[in-house]
Amino acid sequence: MASVAKAQTRRRRRTESGVVTAAHLTPKTIKVRIEYLVRHARYDKYLRRSRVLHAHDERQEAGLGDRVLVMECRPISRTKTWRLVRILQAAPKD
């Protein structure tokens, strides 16, 4: 009974949203660019910074330019520790 109660009190996992910059170059993997702002200590200007996350896309549904929501998970490979939750906004088709 104690193990059931312990399993129900999992901590919330981090989620991030970003834009897919590479999709299907490697099977079931997407690269997601997360952009954020950082204030410069001396000049008080805001600088745009970004980082790239490797995320697991099991059904290979995300495409290049899509805005997606990814969630932190257990390590899937050496670089993949995030997984795709859902596509927030599909990229416009030309």
C-alpha positions as CSV (number, residue, x, y, z in Angstrom):
1,M,0.0,0.0,0.0
2,A,2.9,2.4,0.8
3,S,4.3,1.9,-2.7
4,V,1.0,3.0,-4.3
5,A,1.0,6.2,-2.3
6,K,4.6,6.9,-3.2
7,A,3.9,6.4,-6.9
8,Q,1.1,8.9,-6.8
9,T,3.3,11.7,-5.3
10,R,5.6,12.1,-8.3
11,R,7.1,15.5,-8.8
12,R,6.0,17.6,-11.7
13,R,8.3,17.4,-14.7
14,R,9.7,20.4,-16.5
15,T,8.2,21.5,-19.7
16,E,9.5,23.8,-22.4
17,S,8.1,25.1,-25.6
18,G,10.1,25.9,-28.7
19,V,10.5,25.6,-32.4
20,V,11.6,22.4,-34.3
21,T,14.9,23.2,-36.1
22,A,15.6,19.6,-37.3
23,A,13.2,16.7,-37.8
24,H,13.7,13.1,-39.0
25,L,17.4,13.4,-39.7
26,T,17.8,10.6,-37.2
27,P,14.8,8.3,-36.6
28,K,12.3,9.4,-33.9
29,T,14.5,12.5,-32.9
30,I,13.8,16.2,-33.2
31,K,15.9,19.2,-32.3
32,V,14.0,22.0,-30.5
33,R,15.3,25.5,-30.1
34,I,14.3,27.2,-26.8
35,E,14.7,31.0,-26.8
36,Y,14.8,33.1,-23.7
37,L,15.9,36.6,-22.6
38,V,18.8,37.5,-20.3
39,R,19.5,40.9,-18.8
40,H,23.0,42.2,-19.3
41,A,24.5,43.1,-15.9
42,R,26.2,46.4,-16.8
43,Y,24.1,47.7,-19.7
44,D,20.6,46.6,-18.6
45,K,19.8,45.5,-22.1
46,Y,18.1,42.2,-22.8
47,L,20.0,39.7,-24.8
48,R,18.3,36.9,-26.8
49,R,19.8,33.5,-25.9
50,S,18.8,30.0,-27.1
51,R,19.7,26.4,-26.5
52,V,18.9,23.3,-28.5
53,L,17.2,20.2,-26.9
54,H,17.1,16.8,-28.5
55,A,13.6,15.3,-28.0
56,H,12.1,11.9,-28.6
57,D,9.2,11.9,-31.2
58,E,7.9,8.3,-31.1
59,R,5.3,8.7,-33.9
60,Q,7.4,11.1,-36.0
61,E,4.6,13.7,-36.2
62,A,6.5,16.9,-35.7
63,G,7.8,18.8,-38.7
64,L,10.3,21.5,-39.4
65,G,9.2,24.9,-38.0
66,D,6.4,23.5,-35.8
67,R,6.0,25.0,-32.3
68,V,6.0,22.1,-29.8
69,L,5.8,21.3,-26.1
70,V,8.5,19.0,-24.8
71,M,8.7,17.4,-21.3
72,E,11.8,16.2,-19.4
73,C,12.1,12.4,-19.0
74,R,14.5,9.7,-18.3
75,P,17.6,9.5,-20.5
76,I,16.7,7.8,-23.8
77,S,20.1,8.1,-25.3
78,R,23.3,10.1,-24.7
79,T,21.8,13.4,-25.7
80,K,18.0,12.8,-25.6
81,T,16.4,13.5,-22.2
82,W,13.2,15.2,-23.4
83,R,10.1,13.8,-25.2
84,L,7.5,15.4,-27.4
85,V,4.2,16.1,-25.6
86,R,2.2,17.8,-28.3
87,I,2.4,20.1,-31.3
88,L,1.2,23.6,-30.2
89,Q,1.2,25.2,-33.7
90,A,2.0,23.6,-37.0
91,A,4.3,25.4,-39.4
92,P,2.6,27.1,-42.4
93,K,2.7,24.9,-45.5
94,D,4.0,26.6,-48.6
